[in-house]
Amino acid sequence: MSVRTRIAPSPTGQDLHIGNAYTALINYVVAKKAGGQFIIRIEDTDRTRLVEGSEQRILASLGWLGIPHQEGPDIGGQYAPYRQSDRLESYRKYAENLIAKGHAYYCFCTAERLEEMRKKQEADHKPPMYDGLCKTIDPKDAKSRVEKGERHVIRMNVPDDGVTAFTDLIRGEVSFENALIDDQVIIKSDNFPTYHLGVVIDDHEMKISHIIRGEEWISSTPKHILLYNFFGWEIPKIAHVSVLRNPDRSKLSKRKNPVWVSDYKAKGYLPEAILNYLASLAWSYPDGRDVFSVGEMTDVFEISQLKTSAPIFDVEKLRWMNGEYIRMMSDEDLMQQLYAFDSHIPHDDVKMKQILPLVKERMKTLAEFWSLARFFFEKPDVFERLGNIRLSAIAREALSESDWTHEAMEKRVREASDVAHEKARDVFMELRLAVTGKTVGPPLLESLMILGKEETLKRLTG
């Protein structure tokens, strides 16, 4: 059987969530290693939360990250359509089939009755579950009410006893008592399926072999197992990966850190670094290395090796890894990346090739280049502190008579500092401030050699 994996994001957010990118990576690697297919399916049945343009941004972010898919809403495929809103007739047909077999039923309860029921359950300290009232309606009467246009939903008819179990590829055996499984709504009153029915039907029809998703879906999985059994379908292999967490163990949320892939792109992170970091969160390369490509991961990855503890998504560690990738790039490649990333940067290849060796070691993101190197292109108009006129004058006088080499400039500034009874380090610091606007930056004298004598003296003059 061909290995077919998928992710099924909902277009209800700004973009692709970094947690979904993590899950997409695992799905892609599992399929790639087996020579199978990775599929994208859009689950857009929650019509009240749709965000315009979200689907396009999700697909764009997956493309930017370098996680290619073989089938999806943008490229089609053998099992199209890949958007749930285009598959509605199929869901209703399957739901009616379950009703005919006694595995589902029409429910006519109003929102008011359901709310009253849940309040009573809460007061009685019982779990919030449907009480099965409509299950007792004669099927013929229920069908007649539906045909007359009465508002309704369709619910699963979950057995009252027994256990539903499955084997998780990461977590082992998992089981739930059926008495604690709710009679889940599977077709809403707007005729759209809920996630639970839609995901089972779509995965079956698209021949998905491995369902790999976040651990938040573990409690929903027995409902899906029951549906597979009701339909008489083969159950795919199932794995639940741990959800990414903030360093304080809280759920990853935009209140504490950026959560959208586009946020990290805008901040100057490289897709290769993001994927490498995501891969390292819950899985370790066998030889212990930190830096590895998706291709290298694919060669040795086993899903059973994923850890069940919650991975900590630490932006500072991602910044470190991004810096490693920046330093692995050739100056030519980095220059082209910077041109594409930041429109402020003048396209001056000659000067850029001189600057990059000075700033590359200090960069953690592409966005940091302009902060480090802006003074090479523009005279600073903001200074970190007030300058010292006397020390600036010492530096200006020393450099005005100096040859424009590292050795000569250092010698003249030190000699002039001694004559003026000032510490050379203070004069160099004042020189840096006057020329760059900052007290910390790339190697100073190498920077002056690129900037040139005329421009340096002009900045020291004020």
N, C-alpha and C positions, 0 to 999 in steps of 0.2 A: 504493500500500500504506500502510495506517495505521501511524503510528509508535507502537510499544508498547514501553515500557521496564519494567524491574522491579528490585527488590532482593529477595534471597532469604536473609535472615538465619537463622542457626541459633539456636534458643532454648537456648543452652548457657552463657550468661553472666548477669550480674546484670540487664542492661538493654541498650539500644541503645548500641553502641560509638560514640564520637564519629567514628571513621573510617568506620563504616557510615553515619552521618548525612551525612557529606561525600559519599559515593558516592550516597546516596539523593537528595541535593540535585541533583547533576549529572543523574541519571536523570530526576528530576521536571522539571527545566528543559528538557531535550531534548524530552521528550514534550509539555510545555506549549507550547513554542514552535511545534511542528508541529501543534498541535491534537489530539494523540494521547492515549494513556492511560498512566498510571503504575500499576504493579501491585505488590502485596506478596505474596510467596509464602514460606511457612515451610518450611525444609528441616530436618526433625526426624528424619532417618533414623539419626543417630548416637545410639542409644538409651542408651548408657552415660554420655553427658555431658549429658543433658537436665537443665535446672534448672526446677523447678516455678515457674510464674508468669512465667517469662521472656518467653514470647510476648506475654502481656498487657501487660507493661511495655514491650516493644519498640513495640507498636502505640500505647500511650499516649504514649510519648516522641515518636514521629513526629507524632502529633496535636498535642502541645504545641508542637513546633517549628514547626508550620504547613506540613508537607509532606503534602498530602492525596493519597490514592490512590483510584482509581476501581474497583478490584477487589481483593479480599483475603479472608483467612479470617474476618474479622469482618463483612464486608458482602456476601460472595459475589460472583457475577459470572457471565458467560457461560461461562467455562472452569473452573468449580468442579469439584472441591474445590481449595483453595489451600494445602493442608497435605500434605506428601509422605506422611506416614503413612496418609493416607486414599486413596492412589493406588497401593497396592502391587501389585494385580493387573495393572495396566497395565505396570509395569516388568518383571515376570516374563515377560509375554507378548512384549514387545519383545526381551528377552534370548534367549528361546527362538528367536525369528525369526532373530536373528543367528547362533545355533548352526546352524540349518538351512541358512544361506547360507555357512557356513564362516568367518564373521567372529568367532566366539567359541567357547569350548569349556569343558567341565566340568573342574574341577581338584579332585583329591582329596588333595592334599598336606597333611600334618599341620603343625601349628605347629612341632613339633620339627624336621621335615625342612627347613622354610623357614628356621628359625633357623640350622641347620647350614650350609645353602646360603649364607646371607648372610655368615656368619663366614668361610667359605672364600673368597668373593668379596673380602671385606675384606682377608684375608691375601694374596690375589693382586693386590691393588690394582685391582680391577675395580669398575665401578659396580654398586650393588645392584639387580639386576633378576631377575625370575623366569626360570629356565633353560629353561622350555618342556617339562618332562618330560611333563606330562599332555596336551600337544598331540599327542603321538605315539600316544595311546590310540585304538583303533578307535572311531569315533563310536557304533556299535551297542553295543559293550561298555560305553562310558561311560554311555549312556542306560540300559542294564540296571542298572548299579550305582546310578544315581540312583533308579530305580524301586524298588529294593530298600531304599531309605532310607539309603544311605551318605552320610555328611556330605561336603559339597562346596561350592565356590563356582563362579561363572562368570567367566571371564576374557576380555578382548578378544584377538583373534588379530591382532596388529600385524604388517604386512609386514616382512620382514627387510631389504629394500632400499628405495631411493627416498627422497623428501623430502616432508614435509608442511609446507605454507606457508599463511599467511593475511596479509591486509592489515589492520593495526591503524589505526584512524582517527586515532590520536594519534602512533603510533610508526612507521608505515609498514610495509614488508614485513618479516615475521618468518618464519623457516623452521627446521625441525628435521629431522635425519636420522632416518629411521624405525628404524634399527638401535639408536638410543639411547632409543627410547620403550618403556617397559615394557609387558608384557601385563597391563594394569591389571585388578584385580578390579572387576567391575561389579555383581554380585549377591553379597552376603555370605552366610555360612552360615546366618544368621538369616532369610534371604529378603528382607532389606531391600536396596535399591540403594545403591551408593556414590554420592558426590556426582556423579561423572563421568557415569554413566548417567542418574541422576535429572535433572540439570540440562539435559541435551540433550533428553530426552523432554519434560520440562515446558515448556521454552522453545519447542519445536516445537508442542506441542499448544495452548499458550496464545498462539501466533502472535506471539511476541516478535520485534520487528524489529531491536532494538539491544541487544547485550549489553555493558553498561558496568560494569566491576568493577575491583577493585584489581589492581595489577601482580603481586601474589604468585601470581595464577592464570595468568600468561603460560606457564609451563612445562607447565601442564595443558591449555592450549588445543589443542595438536596432537592429543591424545587425543580431544577433543571434535570437532575437524574430521574425524578419521577416522570417528567414530561417525556424524556427519552424512552422510558419503560412503557408509558401509556401508548406511545406511537409504535413501539416495537422496533426502535432503531438502535444501532450500535452506538455505544457511548465513546466519544473520543478520549484520548489520554488527557488528564487534567493536571495543571500545576498552578499554584498560587504563589507569586513572588511577594516578598515583603515590601511594604509601602515605605517610600522615602520619608525621613524625618529630619526636622531641624536639629541642631546640636543640643537643644534643651529637651529633645525627645518629643516635642509637639509635632503635630501634623504639618507637613510642608504647606505653607500658605503665603499668599502675596502680601500679607500684613507684616511678615518678618523678612522675607527674601523674595527676589524675583522668581516667578514660577513658570513664566512662558519662555519657550525657546527663543522667540524673537527678542525678548529682553536681553538675553545673553549675546545674541548676534549683535544687537545695537551697542552693547558694552565692549565689543571687540574680542569676544572669545572665538576660538577656532573650532569648527565642527569636529575635527579629529580629536582635539583635547577633550571636548565635552563627552564624546562617545567613550574615549579611554577612561575618563573619570567615572562615568556611569557604570561601565563594565566592572570597574574595580570596587564598587560599593558593596556588592554582596557576593563577589566571586574573586578568587585569587588565582593569578597565573601560576601554573605548577612550579616554575623555577623561582618564584618570588619577585619577579621584576614588576616595577610600577608602570613603566611606559611600554605600551604594546598597541598594535593596530587591530582593527576589527578582523582583518584577515588572519592575523596571528591568533587572536582569540578563537576564531571559528575552527582552526585546526585542532585545538585541544579541549574545547568546551564540552562539559557534560552538565545537563540541567540538574542532575542529582547533587552536584557540588555547590549549588546555591545555598547560602546561609538563610536560616529562618529568622535570625535576629534582625531587627529593624535597621536598615542602612542609614547612616547619618550623612546628610547632604551638607557639606561644609564648603561654603563659597570660597573661603581662603585656601582650602586645599585645591579647589578647582583652579583658582588663580595661579597657584604654584605650578600645577600641571600645564596650564596654558602657557606660562612662561617657558617651560621646558620645550614645548612644541615650537614656540617662537624662535628659540635658540637653535633648534634643529633645522630650521628653514635656511635656505641660501639667502644671501642678501638680495639677490635679484627677485626671488619669489616673495620675500617679505616686502620689498619695495612695491611690487605690483598689488599685493594684498592691501597695503596702506593706501595706495592711490584709490583703490576701489572702495575702501572703507571710509575715508575722510576727505571730503571735498576741499577742506582748508589747505591740504598739503599741495604746494606747487609741484608740478611735474618737471622736476629738475634732476634728471638721473645722475648727473655728475656730482652734484652736491649731496644727493641722497646716499650715494655709494661711499661718500666720505663720512657722513653722519652716522649711518647705521652701525658700524663697528663700535661707536662710542655709546650708543643708547640701547643696543640690542640686549645686553646683559642685564639692564635695569628694567626692561619692559616685562610686564605680566599679561597685558592685554594690548590689542591694537590701539585702543583709545588712549593709552598712556603715551604714545609717541608724540602727539602734538604738545602735550604738557611738557615733555622732556626736551623737545627740539624746536619749539616755536621760535625761540630767540635766534636761531640760525637764519630765519626768514624775515622776522619782524622785530624791530626795536621794542623792548618791553615798555609797557605803559603802566604796569602795576608792579610794585616792589614789595617784597615780604617785610621789609622794615626800612626805616629812614637810613639814608647813606651817610657816611662820614667823609666830609669834604676833604679833610686833610689827608686821609688815607688814600682817597681817590686820586688826589694830586700826586702823591708819591708814586702810585702805580702808573699814572699817565706819563709822568716825567721819565720813569724808568723805561717804559715800553716805547716811548717816542724815539729813543736813541738805540733801540735794540734791533738786532737781526730777527727775522720772523721764524725762528726755530725754537723747539721746546727747550733745548739746552740754554740758548742765549737768553730767552725770556726769563727763565727761572733764575739764571745768574744775575741779570740786571735788577730784577725785583728784590732779590735777597740783599744785594749790595745796597740798593737805595733804602731799604728798610733799616739796615744797620746804620747807615749814615744819619737817618732821621730818628734813630733810637726807638724804632717801633718793631713789634714782632712781625716777622715775615708772614706768619699764618694769618694775622689780622689784615695785612695788606692784600694778601691773596683772596681772603674772604670778601673784602670790599670790592676788589676787582671782579669777582664772580657776581656779586650783587648788582654792580653797575652794568655789567654786560648782559646778564641773563635775567635779572629781576628776582633771582632766587638764591638761597644760601646753600642749596644742595642740587646737584645735577651731574651731567657727564663730566669726564676729566677736563679740567679747566684749560690748560695750555693747549691740548689737542683741539679743543673747541675754538680757541682763539686763532689757531692756524687755519681752520676752515673759514672762520668769520672774516679774517683778513685784518691787516694792520690799520687800514684807513677806517673801517667801520668800528673796530675796537676803540681806537682813539676818539672817534666821534662820540661814542657812548660814554666814554670816561669824561668827556668835556661837558656832557649834560644836555 
